[in-house]
Amino acid sequence: MILSIQEFEDMGFSISNDIDTSRIQLAISTVEGTCVKNALTNEHYLDLMNNPTSATNYILLNGGTIDDVYYLGLKKAIGYITFAWLMSSSYQVTRYGTVLKRSEFSDNKVSIDEDDLNVATRRYLEVGIGLLKEIMKYYELDTTKNVDTLGLNTIVY
């Protein structure tokens, strides 16, 4: 994986302590394996994973300047998209109906404005995709193609 759980947590996203690290791991690996790998092509994705310390790859991953262009970094892109994924997956279907998971217990009486959740999720998703497209531009990849957003675009748009 390109982004570790620790790096994700260090980005400062508001994550409950009740969310198991295996769920964060799943979210990161899903975002990387689907969204990022498809957007960057397998060749570029593997190069970034296998050679993270080369000068150019380090900057593309962590942020910095290449040829007078500043990149915030692919890790930040993955972090934002992962956070959007986690936000949109806070609801779970149970035998009692759709509930919000806040702890190991389900709460089906919590009132959350779905529009507010969609706006917040969309904000994080748009930032993440914008950062991902910066990296795509570096590789001269088509940034107008639909980036696979794990179905999040159908939830929040």
Buried (B, 14 or more C-beta within 10 A) or exposed (E): EBBEBEBBEEBEBEBEEEBEEEBBBBBBBBBBEBBBBBBBEEEBBEBBBEEBEEEBBBBBBBBBEEEEEEBBBBBBBBBBBBBBBBBBBBBEEEEEEEBBBEEEEBEEEEEEEEEEBBEBBBBBBBBBBEBBBBBBEBBEBEBEEEBBBBEBBEBBE
